[in-house]
C-alpha cells in the first residue's frame, strides 16, 4: 500500500515537472452574508474542475492552472475591490470567474476591459449585462433574464392561451424582462394586461380579477409574490381555469420564509400555487453521457458531495464547474494558436490586446458538453436548455427541458377539470332584439285594430246624416279614429329594431315612432278632451242659458296641440339629433355554468344626449293635458244631456287614456328589461288603451244603429 502511494506521488510530481503556472481569478461571496454557503459551494465546484483539468494531458498540457479566490461579500464595491487586488498581485491572471450578482458584475465587467481581462459569471442574469458596448469582455454561464420569455411564449402557443396578465415590480431588471415579453407577445398576437407597481402589488391583483384574466405571470421578488398569491387566494383566483407562472429561482418552499407577512396559511398558499409553472435553466444534464470533464453528471454530483463541507449541492454549482472548463478550453485553443508563431500564454500582459482577442475568439466559438448541458455562447450569453416544471400538490414535477417538446408531455401537466386551462374568459356576445314571433303577433293585432278603426271611420262617415251620429260630433269622432290608427301604426314601427333592419333604418324608425305616436295621442285624446270640455262648458253654465259650441272651435284646440307637438319635435331633431348607440351589459356567467365563458348582451338603441330633458318637456305638457282632461271627466261624470248623447262614454275614455298613458310612460322610461319584454309591455298598453277608447265611443253607436237610439 505504501509503495502504491509513493508511485502516485511520483507520477504527480513528474506530471507537473516543467509546467508553467497560469492563473485565473475567482470572485465569489464566501463570508458575512446569506450567500456565503452558495459561494463556498461554487468555490468547491471550481476546485474540482481545476483538479480534473490539471490531470489532463490534452488540455493545457504545459501549464498548471491555479485559482486565486477573492471574497465579493455580495457587494459591488467589494467585488471591484477584489478585482483590483487580483490585478495588483504579482501572479498575473488571464481573467476571472464570478461574481454571482448582477450589481457586482456590472462593476467588475466595466473595469475588466481596461486590463484586457475576460470575465465569466455563473449567476449574473441582468439584461443590461448583454450590452457588448458597455461590457465587451463579459460572458455568463447562466441564461439572461429574458431567455425564459421565448419558452414562455412557446408554452402559451402550445396551450392555445391567447392572453396573459403580468404583474411586475418597477425596477430595471423586472421592467426590462416585461418589455421583452411584451414585444414577444406582440409578435405572436397574444393579448396582455401589464400591471406594474412600485409599492403595493395587491391592487394589481384586483385589476386582473376585474379583467377576468386567467393566466398570470409574475416578475417580482418573493416578499412581493407572497402578498400577490395571498390576495389571489382571497379573490378565488386559483383552481380550475387559473394558471400562475413564478420565477423558479425562488426555490421550492420559498413561501416558508415569507409567510409571516400575510394572513394566509401555508396550506392556502400551496392551494393557490397548485398547478403553477416555473421555468429555470437546466443545471444538471439529464443525459447520462460522459462530458468534456470525463465525468457523467451523476459522477460529478458524487464527487462534489464527497468533499463539500455542507454535504449539499446547489443546482448552480454546475455552472461554476462548467465556467472553469470553458476558460480552460479557450486558453488551450489560444495557446495552440500562439505556438504556431513560437509564442505561448506566459507572454500575456494586461496591455496585450492580441492574446486577449485570441482568447475572446476562442471562447466565443467554443462548444462542448458540460455538466449543465451543451455549452455555447452568442455575444457573451450562454445558450442552453430551459427546464419547464409544475408544482403538483407539494411536489415540483419536471415536465421537459424544451417548450417545443411540451406537447409530447402534455399528459404530465396537471389539468384542472381534465382540460387545458384557458388563457382568458371567452365572452360570447348576444344581440338582444325584439322576438320576431312576438313582433308578428302584435303587428297582426295592430293591423286588426287598424281595420277595426277603419270600419268605425266608414260607419261614422256613412251614417253622419242619422241624428244620433250627428249629435255625437262625427267630425271629432273621425279625428279620434285617425289618432287611434296612428297609435296602432306606431306599434309596428316600434318593433323595427336591429333584428329586422340595419342601423340607419333604426334611426329613421325611432324618429317616425316619436312623430306618429305623438300625433296619434294628440288627435285621439285631443278629440276626447275637446268634446269633454264642451260638455263641461254647457254643464257649468246651466240649462237656462243656451250655449252653442261648434266643432270648428273644438278643432282649433286640436290644431293648437298639433302645432305645439310639431314645434317641440322639430326643435328636438335640430338641437339633439337621434343617433344609434350600442349598449353592452357586463359579462355574466353563462347559464350552462361554464367557468371559462361569459355572456354579454348587446342592444342597439336610439340615443339622444339630452333625451331626458326633451322627454321631460313633452311628458310634462301632455301630463298637464291629461290631468286637465281627467278633471273635466270627473266634473262631468254625472252629466246626462240628451243632445250630447255619448258624454258618459267620453268621460270613461278620458279616464282610460289617462291611466294607461301614465303607466306606459313610466314603464317605457324607468323599467329596465329586454327589448322583447319592453315591447310587449308597451304594445299591450297601447293596444289596450286605443282599443278601449274606440270601443267606448263607437260600439254603443254600432249596436244601436238599427233603433237609432244611443243608451
C-alpha positions in Angstrom: 0.0 0.0 0.0 2.8 2.4 0.9 4.6 1.6 -2.4 1.3 2.4 -4.3 1.0 5.8 -2.6 4.7 6.6 -3.4 4.1 5.8 -7.0 1.1 8.1 -7.3 3.0 10.9 -5.7 5.9 10.3 -8.1 3.6 10.4 -11.1 2.0 13.7 -9.8 5.5 15.3 -9.4 6.7 14.1 -12.8 3.4 15.2 -14.5 3.8 18.7 -13.1 7.5 19.0 -13.6 8.4 21.6 -16.2 4.9 23.1 -16.3 4.3 26.8 -16.0 1.7 28.1 -13.6 -1.1 30.2 -15.0 -3.7 31.9 -13.0 -7.4 32.7 -13.1 -9.2 34.8 -10.5 -12.4 33.7 -8.8 -14.7 36.3 -7.1 -17.4 34.7 -5.1 -19.2 35.6 -1.8 -17.8 33.4 0.8 -18.4 35.2 4.1 -20.6 37.6 6.1 -23.9 37.1 4.3 -26.7 34.6 3.4 -25.0 33.9 0.0 -21.8 32.6 1.7 -23.0 29.0 1.7 -23.7 29.2 -2.1 -20.4 31.0 -2.7 -18.5 28.3 -0.8 -20.3 25.7 -3.0 -19.3 27.5 -6.1 -15.7 27.5 -5.0 -15.8 23.8 -4.3 -17.0 23.1 -7.8 -14.2 25.3 -9.2 -11.6 23.3 -7.2 -12.9 20.0 -8.5 -12.8 21.4 -12.1 -9.2 22.7 -11.6 -8.0 19.4 -10.3 -9.5 17.5 -13.3 -8.1 20.0 -15.8 -4.6 19.7 -14.4 -4.8 15.9 -14.6 -5.5 16.0 -18.3 -2.6 15.8 -20.8 -4.7 17.1 -23.7 -5.8 20.3 -22.1 -3.2 22.9 -21.2 -0.5 20.1 -21.0 2.3 22.6 -20.4 0.6 24.5 -17.6 -0.7 24.2 -14.1 -4.0 26.1 -13.8 -4.3 27.7 -10.4 -7.2 29.7 -9.0 -6.9 32.8 -6.8 -10.0 33.2 -4.7 -11.4 36.5 -3.5 -14.5 37.3 -1.4 -17.0 39.7 -3.0 -19.3 39.7 0.1 -22.1 40.1 -2.4 -21.5 43.8 -2.7 -20.4 45.7 -5.8 -17.8 47.7 -4.0 -16.1 44.6 -2.6 -16.3 42.8 -5.9 -14.5 45.7 -7.7 -12.0 45.8 -4.8 -11.4 42.1 -5.2 -10.7 42.5 -8.9 -8.2 45.3 -8.2 -6.5 43.1 -5.6 -6.1 40.3 -8.2 -4.6 42.7 -10.7 -2.3 44.1 -8.1 -0.8 40.7 -7.3 2.4 39.5 -9.0 0.6 36.5 -10.2 -0.9 37.7 -13.5 -4.4 36.4 -14.3 -5.9 35.8 -17.7 -9.4 36.5 -16.5 -11.7 35.7 -13.6 -14.9 33.8 -12.7 -17.8 35.5 -11.0 -19.3 37.4 -9.3 -22.8 36.0 -8.9 -25.0 39.1 -8.5 -25.8 41.4 -11.4 -24.9 44.6 -9.4 -21.4 43.1 -8.7 -21.0 42.0 -12.3 -21.8 45.4 -13.6 -19.0 46.9 -11.6 -16.3 44.3 -12.5 -17.4 44.0 -16.1 -17.0 47.7 -16.6 -13.4 47.7 -15.1 -12.1 44.4 -16.5 -11.6 45.6 -20.2 -9.0 48.2 -19.0 -6.7 45.3 -18.1 -7.9 43.1 -21.1 -9.4 40.6 -18.7 -12.2 38.3 -19.7 -14.9 37.5 -17.2 -17.3 34.5 -16.9 -20.1 34.7 -14.4 -22.2 31.8 -13.3 -25.0 33.9 -11.7 -25.5 37.4 -13.2 -28.7 37.4 -15.3 -29.4 41.1 -15.8 -30.4 42.1 -19.3 -28.1 45.2 -19.1 -25.1 43.0 -19.0 -25.8 41.9 -22.5 -24.7 45.3 -23.8 -21.5 44.5 -25.5 -20.5 48.1 -25.9 -20.5 48.7 -22.2 -19.3 45.2 -21.2 -17.3 43.9 -24.2 -15.4 41.1 -22.3 -18.3 39.8 -20.2 -19.5 36.2 -20.6 -22.0 34.3 -18.5 -22.7 30.7 -18.0 -26.2 31.4 -16.7 -29.0 32.4 -19.0 -30.0 36.0 -19.0 -33.4 37.1 -17.6 -35.1 37.4 -21.0 -34.1 33.9 -22.2 -37.1 32.5 -20.5 -39.6 34.7 -22.3 -39.3 32.8 -25.6 -40.1 29.5 -23.9 -42.9 31.1 -22.0 -44.4 32.3 -25.3 -44.0 28.7 -26.7 -45.9 27.4 -23.8 -48.7 29.8 -24.4 -48.9 28.7 -28.0 -48.8 25.0 -27.2 -51.6 25.6 -24.7 -53.6 27.8 -27.0 -53.5 30.6 -24.5 -54.3 33.9 -26.1 -54.0 36.4 -23.3 -52.0 36.9 -20.1 -51.9 39.2 -17.1 -48.4 40.3 -16.0 -47.6 41.8 -12.6 -44.1 43.3 -12.5 -42.2 45.3 -9.9 -40.9 48.6 -11.3 -37.2 48.2 -11.2 -34.8 48.0 -14.1 -34.4 44.2 -14.1 -38.1 43.3 -14.0 -39.1 46.2 -16.3 -36.6 45.0 -18.9 -37.9 41.5 -18.7 -41.5 42.7 -19.0 -40.7 44.9 -22.0 -39.1 42.0 -23.8 -42.1 39.7 -23.0 -44.5 42.3 -24.4 -42.5 42.5 -27.6 -42.7 38.7 -28.0 -46.4 38.6 -27.2 -47.0 41.2 -29.9 -45.2 39.1 -32.5 -47.4 36.1 -32.0 -50.7 38.0 -31.3 -51.1 37.3 -27.6 -53.1 39.9 -25.7 -51.6 41.1 -22.4 -52.5 43.2 -19.4 -49.5 44.7 -17.7 -49.9 45.7 -14.1 -46.8 47.4 -12.7 -46.4 48.6 -9.2 -43.7 50.4 -7.1 -45.1 49.9 -3.6 -48.3 47.8 -3.3 -48.9 44.8 -5.5 -52.3 43.9 -4.0 -54.3 46.4 -6.1 -52.8 45.0 -9.2 -54.3 41.6 -8.4 -57.7 43.2 -8.1 -57.3 44.8 -11.6 -56.6 41.4 -13.1 -59.6 39.9 -11.3 -61.8 42.7 -12.8 -60.4 42.0 -16.2 -61.2 38.2 -16.0 -57.6 37.3 -16.7 -56.8 33.6 -16.2 -53.1 33.2 -16.9 -50.7 35.2 -14.6 -47.0 35.9 -14.9 -45.1 37.3 -12.0 -41.9 39.3 -12.3 -41.5 40.3 -8.6 -39.4 39.4 -5.6 -40.5 36.7 -3.1 -41.6 39.2 -0.5 -44.0 40.8 -3.0 -45.0 37.4 -4.5 -46.4 36.2 -1.2 -48.7 39.2 -0.9 -49.9 38.6 -4.5 -50.6 34.9 -4.0 -52.4 35.5 -0.7 -54.6 38.1 -2.4 -55.2 35.7 -5.3 -56.5 33.2 -2.7 -58.8 35.7 -1.2 -60.2 36.5 -4.6 -60.5 32.8 -5.6 -58.0 33.2 -8.4 -56.8 29.6 -8.3 -58.0 26.2 -9.2 -59.8 25.3 -12.4 -59.1 27.8 -15.2 -56.3 29.7 -13.4 -52.5 29.3 -14.0 -49.6 31.1 -12.3 -46.0 31.4 -13.6 -43.4 32.3 -11.0 -39.7 32.7 -11.2 -38.1 29.3 -10.4 -35.1 30.9 -8.6 -37.4 31.5 -5.6 -36.8 27.9 -4.6 -39.3 25.1 -3.9 -40.5 26.3 -0.5 -39.8 30.0 -0.8 -43.1 30.9 0.9 -41.9 29.5 4.2 -39.6 32.5 4.6 -42.3 35.0 3.7 -45.5 33.6 5.2 -45.2 35.8 8.3 -46.0 38.9 6.2 -49.6 37.8 5.2 -52.7 36.5 6.8 -52.9 33.4 4.6 -51.8 30.0 5.9 -49.2 27.7 4.2 -51.9 25.4 3.1 -53.8 28.3 1.4 -50.6 29.4 -0.4 -49.9 25.8 -1.5 -53.5 25.5 -2.7 -53.2 28.7 -4.8 -49.8 27.6 -6.2 -51.0 24.1 -7.1 -50.6 23.7 -10.8 -48.4 26.7 -11.2 -45.5 26.6 -13.7 -41.9 27.5 -13.3 -39.0 28.0 -15.7 -35.4 27.6 -15.0 -32.1 26.8 -16.7 -31.1 23.2 -16.8 -28.3 23.0 -14.3 -27.7 19.2 -14.3 -28.0 17.4 -17.6 -30.4 14.6 -17.6 -28.3 12.7 -20.3 -26.1 10.1 -18.7 -23.3 10.9 -21.0 -19.6 11.4 -20.3 -18.9 15.2 -20.5 -15.7 17.1 -21.5 -14.6 16.7 -17.9 -14.6 12.9 -18.2 -17.4 12.7 -15.7 -21.1 12.0 -16.1 -23.4 14.4 -14.4 -24.1 11.8 -11.6 -20.4 11.2 -11.1 -19.8 14.9 -10.7 -22.6 15.0 -8.1 -20.9 12.2 -6.2 -17.5 13.8 -6.2 -19.0 17.2 -5.1 -20.9 15.7 -2.2 -17.8 13.7 -1.1 -15.8 16.9 -0.5 -18.4 19.6 0.1 -18.4 20.9 3.7 -22.2 21.3 3.7 -22.8 17.9 2.0 -25.4 19.6 -0.1 -25.3 20.6 -3.7 -26.9 23.6 -5.3 -28.1 23.4 -8.9 -26.0 26.5 -9.8 -22.7 24.8 -8.7 -22.5 23.1 -12.0 -22.3 26.4 -13.8 -19.2 27.3 -11.8 -17.7 23.9 -12.8 -18.5 24.4 -16.5 -17.3 28.0 -16.4 -13.8 26.9 -15.5 -13.8 24.3 -18.1 -14.9 26.9 -20.7 -12.0 29.1 -19.7 -9.6 26.2 -19.8 -10.7 25.1 -23.2 -10.4 28.6 -24.5 -6.9 29.0 -23.0 -5.9 25.7 -24.6 -7.1 26.8 -28.0 -5.4 30.2 -27.7 -2.1 28.5 -26.6 -2.2 26.3 -29.6 -2.6 29.3 -31.9 0.2 31.1 -30.2 2.6 28.2 -30.5 2.2 28.4 -34.3 4.3 31.6 -34.0 6.6 30.3 -31.3 4.6 32.1 -28.6 2.6 30.9 -25.6 0.3 32.0 -22.8 3.0 33.1 -20.5 3.7 36.1 -22.7 0.3 37.7 -21.9 0.3 41.0 -20.1 -2.5 43.4 -19.1 -1.7 45.5 -22.1 -1.8 42.7 -24.6 -4.9 43.1 -26.7 -3.7 40.5 -29.3 -3.7 37.5 -26.9 -6.9 39.0 -25.3 -8.6 38.9 -28.7 -7.4 35.4 -29.4 -8.8 34.2 -26.1 -12.1 36.1 -26.7 -12.4 34.5 -30.2 -11.7 31.0 -28.8 -14.3 31.5 -26.1 -16.9 32.8 -28.5 -16.5 29.8 -30.8 -16.5 27.3 -28.0 -18.9 24.4 -27.9 -18.7 21.4 -25.5 -20.9 19.1 -23.4 -20.8 20.2 -19.8 -22.4 19.0 -16.6 -25.1 21.6 -17.2 -25.7 20.5 -20.8 -24.5 21.8 -24.1 -22.3 24.9 -23.6 -22.0 27.6 -26.3 -22.0 31.4 -26.3 -23.7 34.0 -28.5 -22.5 37.6 -27.9 -21.3 36.5 -24.5 -24.7 35.0 -23.4 -25.0 31.3 -22.8 -27.3 29.2 -24.9 -28.8 26.3 -23.1 -31.9 24.4 -22.3 -34.7 25.6 -20.1 -36.5 23.3 -17.8 -40.3 23.5 -17.5 -41.7 22.4 -14.2 -45.0 22.4 -12.5 -46.0 22.3 -8.8 -48.4 19.5 -8.3 -49.6 19.2 -4.7 -46.4 19.9 -2.7 -44.0 18.5 -5.3 -42.1 20.0 -8.2 -42.5 17.9 -11.3 -40.2 18.4 -14.2 -42.1 18.3 -17.4 -39.4 18.8 -20.0 -36.4 20.8 -20.9 -37.7 22.4 -24.1 -41.0 24.0 -24.8 -41.1 22.5 -28.2 -41.5 19.1 -26.6 -44.2 20.2 -24.2 -46.9 18.8 -26.4 -45.3 15.4 -26.1 -45.5 15.6 -22.3 -49.0 17.1 -22.1 -50.1 14.2 -20.1 -47.7 15.2 -17.3 -49.3 18.6 -16.9 -51.8 18.8 -14.2 -55.0 19.8 -16.0 -57.8 21.3 -13.9 -61.2 19.6 -14.8 -59.3 17.3 -17.2 -58.6 20.0 -19.8 -56.1 22.7 -20.6 -56.9 25.9 -18.7 -58.0 28.7 -21.0 -55.9 31.8 -21.3 -58.8 34.2 -20.8 -62.6 34.2 -20.4 -64.5 33.7 -23.6 -67.1 36.4 -23.9 -70.0 35.5 -26.1 -72.0 38.5 -27.3 -75.7 38.1 -27.9 -77.7 40.7 -29.7 -80.9 41.4 -27.8 -83.7 42.3 -30.2 -87.5 42.1 -30.2 -88.5 38.5 -30.8 -89.8 38.0 -34.3 -92.7 35.8 -33.3 -93.8 38.4 -30.7 -93.4 41.2 -33.3 -95.6 39.2 -35.8 -98.3 38.7 -33.1 -98.5 42.3 -32.2 -98.2 43.5 -35.7 -101.1 41.3 -36.6 -103.1 42.7 -33.7 -102.2 46.2 -34.8 -103.5 45.5 -38.3 -106.7 44.2 -36.8 -107.0 47.3 -34.8 -106.4 49.5 -37.8 -109.0 47.6 -39.8 -111.5 48.0 -36.9 -110.7 51.7 -36.7 -111.3 52.0 -40.5 -114.6 50.2 -40.1 -115.6 52.7 -37.4 -114.5 55.5 -39.7 -116.6 54.1 -42.5 -119.6 53.7 -40.2 -119.2 57.1 -38.7 -119.0 58.8 -42.2 -121.7 56.8 -43.9 -124.2 57.4 -41.0 -123.4 61.0 -40.3 -126.9 62.1 -41.5 -128.5 60.0 -38.8 -129.4 62.2 -35.8 -127.8 60.0 -33.1 -124.5 60.0 -35.0 -124.8 63.7 -36.0 -125.4 64.7 -32.3 -122.1 63.0 -31.2 -119.9 65.3 -33.4 -118.9 62.9 -36.3 -116.1 65.2 -37.4 -114.4 64.9 -34.0 -115.0 61.2 -34.0 -113.2 60.9 -37.3 -110.3 62.7 -35.9 -110.4 60.3 -32.9 -110.3 57.3 -35.3 -107.3 58.8 -37.3 -105.4 59.3 -34.0 -106.1 55.7 -33.0 -104.9 54.4 -36.4 -101.7 56.3 -35.8 -101.3 54.7 -32.4 -101.8 51.2 -33.8 -99.2 52.0 -36.6 -96.7 53.2 -34.1 -96.5 49.7 -32.6 -95.4 48.3 -35.9 -92.6 50.9 -36.2 -91.6 50.5 -32.5 -90.8 46.8 -33.2 -88.4 47.5 -36.1 -85.0 47.1 -34.3 -81.6 45.5 -35.1 -83.2 42.1 -35.6 -85.1 43.3 -38.7 -83.5 46.4 -40.1 -80.0 48.0 -40.3 -78.7 50.8 -38.1 -79.6 53.6 -40.5 -83.2 52.3 -40.7 -83.3 52.1 -36.9 -82.6 55.8 -36.5 -85.4 56.6 -39.1 -87.8 54.2 -37.3 -87.1 56.0 -33.9 -87.9 59.3 -35.4 -91.0 58.0 -37.2 -92.2 56.3 -34.0 -91.9 59.5 -32.0 -93.8 61.6 -34.5 -96.5 59.1 -35.2 -97.2 58.3 -31.5 -97.1 61.9 -30.5 -99.6 63.0 -33.2 -101.7 59.8 -32.7 -102.1 60.7 -29.0 -102.8 64.4 -29.8 -105.5 63.6 -32.3 -107.2 60.8 -30.3 -107.0 62.3 -26.8 -107.4 65.9 -28.2 -110.8 65.0 -29.7 -111.9 63.4 -26.5 -110.6 66.3 -24.5 -112.4 68.9 -26.7 -115.7 67.0 -26.5 -115.4 66.7 -22.8 -114.6 70.4 -22.5 -117.8 71.2 -24.5 -119.9 69.1 -22.1 -118.2 70.8 -19.1 -118.9 74.3 -20.5 -122.5 73.5 -21.1 -122.9 71.9 -17.8 -121.2 74.6 -15.8 -123.2 77.4 -17.5 -126.6 75.8 -16.6 -129.6 74.9 -18.7 -131.2 78.4 -18.6 -128.6 79.9 -20.8 -128.2 78.4 -24.3 -124.6 77.9 -25.4 -123.6 76.7 -28.8 -120.0 75.4 -29.2 -119.4 74.2 -32.7 -117.0 71.6 -34.0 -114.8 74.3 -35.6 -114.0 75.7 -32.2 -113.1 72.2 -30.9 -111.0 71.6 -34.0 -109.0 74.7 -33.1 -107.9 73.0 -29.9 -106.6 70.1 -31.7 -104.7 72.2 -34.2 -103.0 74.2 -31.4 -101.9 71.0 -29.7 -100.6 69.6 -33.1 -98.7 72.8 -33.6 -97.1 72.5 -30.2 -96.1 68.9 -30.9 -94.6 69.9 -34.3 -92.5 72.7 -32.8 -91.2 70.6 -30.0 -90.3 67.7 -32.3 -88.6 69.9 -34.8 -86.5 71.6 -32.1 -85.6 68.2 -30.7 -84.5 66.9 -34.1 -82.5 70.0 -34.8 -80.8 70.6 -31.5 -80.3 67.0 -30.4 -80.4 64.6 -33.4 -81.1 60.9 -33.0 -78.1 58.6 -33.2 -77.8 54.8 -33.0 -75.9 53.5 -30.0 -74.9 50.0 -29.0 -75.2 49.3 -25.3 -73.4 46.3 -23.9 -74.0 44.7 -20.5 -71.3 43.5 -18.1 -70.3 39.9 -18.8 -72.3 37.4 -16.8 -71.9 33.7 -16.0 -73.4 31.7 -18.8 -76.5 29.6 -18.0 -74.6 26.4 -18.7 -72.2 27.1 -15.8 -69.1 27.0 -18.0 -66.5 28.8 -15.8 -64.5 29.8 -18.9 -67.3 31.6 -20.6 -69.2 34.8 -20.0 -72.3 36.1 -21.7 -72.6 39.7 -22.8 -75.8 41.2 -24.2 -75.8 43.9 -26.8 -78.7 46.1 -27.5 -79.0 48.7 -30.3 -80.9 51.8 -29.1 -81.7 55.2 -30.3 -79.7 57.8 -28.4 -80.0 61.5 -27.7 -77.6 63.2 -25.4 -80.4 65.3 -23.9 -83.1 62.8 -24.2 -84.2 63.1 -20.6 -84.8 66.9 -21.0 -86.8 66.6 -24.2 -88.9 63.8 -22.9 -89.5 65.7 -19.7 -90.8 68.7 -21.6 -93.1 66.6 -23.8 -94.3 64.3 -21.0 -94.8 67.4 -18.8 -97.1 69.3 -21.1 -99.0 66.2 -22.1 -99.4 65.1 -18.4 -100.9 68.5 -17.7 -103.1 68.0 -20.7 -104.2 64.5 -19.4 -104.7 65.9 -15.9 -106.9 68.6 -17.1 -108.9 66.1 -19.2 -109.3 63.8 -16.2 -110.5 66.8 -14.2 -113.1 67.6 -16.8 -114.2 64.0 -17.0 -114.6 63.9 -13.2 -116.6 67.1 -13.2 -119.0 65.9 -15.9 -119.3 62.3 -14.5 -123.0 62.8 -13.6 -124.0 64.8 -16.7 -126.7 63.4 -18.9 -127.5 65.7 -21.8 -129.6 64.1 -24.4 -128.2 66.3 -27.1 -124.7 65.2 -26.1 -125.7 61.5 -26.1 -122.1 60.0 -25.7 -120.8 62.2 -22.9 -120.7 59.4 -20.4 -118.6 57.2 -22.7 -116.3 60.1 -23.5 -115.5 60.6 -19.8 -114.8 56.9 -19.4 -112.4 57.1 -22.4 -110.6 60.0 -20.8 -110.0 58.1 -17.6 -108.8 55.1 -19.7 -106.3 57.2 -21.7 -105.1 59.0 -18.6 -104.4 55.8 -16.6 -102.9 53.8 -19.4 -100.8 56.7 -20.8 -99.3 57.4 -17.4 -98.4 53.7 -16.8 -96.9 53.4 -20.3 -94.7 56.5 -19.9 -93.4 55.2 -16.6 -92.7 51.7 -17.9 -91.0 53.0 -21.0 -88.5 55.2 -19.2 -87.9 53.6 -15.9 -88.2 49.8 -16.3 -85.1 48.0 -17.4 -86.0 45.0 -19.4 -85.0 43.1 -22.6 -86.3 44.6 -25.8 -88.9 41.9 -26.2 -90.3 42.4 -22.7 -90.4 46.1 -23.1 -92.0 45.9 -26.5 -94.7 43.5 -25.1 -95.4 45.9 -22.2 -95.7 49.0 -24.4 -97.7 47.1 -27.1 -100.2 45.7 -24.6 -100.8 49.1 -23.1 -101.1 50.8 -26.4 -103.4 48.2 -27.8 -105.5 48.2 -24.7 -105.8 52.0 -24.4 -106.5 52.5 -28.1 -109.0 49.6 -28.4 -110.9 50.5 -25.3 -111.3 54.1 -26.4 -112.6 53.1 -29.9 -115.0 50.6 -28.3 -116.4 53.0 -25.8 -117.0 55.7 -28.4 -118.2 53.5 -31.3 -119.5 50.2 -30.1 -122.7 51.7 -28.5 -123.4 53.5 -31.7 -123.0 50.4 -33.9 -125.2 48.3 -31.6 -128.0 50.8 -31.5 -127.8 51.8 -35.1 -130.9 49.8 -36.1 -133.1 51.6 -33.5 -131.3 54.9 -33.8 -131.1 55.1 -30.0 -128.0 55.5 -28.0 -128.0 54.4 -24.4 
